[in-house]
């Protein structure tokens, strides 16, 4: 198996506030190299809740490089053109996109997959967060230390391959019935579980009958926070359904995406959070897979 496992930690609720990065590269199923760096966020604010999770403080990164100073020489060569693995990849890939956007850097050409999705297709467990899986598989873990989390994700990927009798990363993706996400210059496609969710919804909650795995929000549920500038909720619901998804009227553990309106996102960056955003952050801290999208990112996804 050939892949790179990656994990980010952030200083606050903003996705571009990277404060540490951990990566491990495997070649032919064996550990090839490791990488760990503290990173100074461009807006160097550390929220108490984030510090309580990972233990990194503003003082710790005082002499660290900012992300753009590490990108071209260290990080990009590590991941460019490779299969990237992350646990709850929606979060880590969202962080990568956000920090690249912050510095005006082009996206790298990578494929990526999510060990959270792969685990759901490999083992039957009550919970699939990184700690629960590590405990189940006997993986040593210092949770929320970026390098340790990356190592744990790599081990989960390898153990899933052993369980599903997959000898290559391509075969594992096929046998786990997942779909790789893609990142390429100026755009991306999310990684997916190839499984239709069954649920009963009325009116705006109904899934489009024509949904298929190639659609942007296939088998995904989408919730919203704040008013969108370009569409009303009825129009947005129809667009989500046309792209294979369903609408959640509130954020819950099974929500896949939270779309944040432009004005609400602006206030969010200033520290003002809606109930939906607070709920999403709580669920993310518990290991659930929710991706926060700005209104602009949402419209880019649906074209």
Secondary structure, DSSP 8 states (H G I E B T S, - for coil): --EEEEEEEESSSSTT-EEEEEEEEEETTEEEEEEEEE---SS----HHHHHHH---TTTTTT---HHHHIIIIIHHHHTTSEEEETTHHHHHHHHHHHHHHTT-----EEEEEHHHHHHTT---S--SHHHHHHHHT----TT-HHHHHHHHHHHHHHHHHHTT-SSHHHHHHHTTEE-EEEETTEEE--EE---------GGG---TT--TTSTTTT-EEEEES--SS--HHHHHHHHHHTT-EE-SS--TT--EEEE-HHHHHHHHTT---HHHHHHHHHHHTT---EEEEHHHHHHHH-
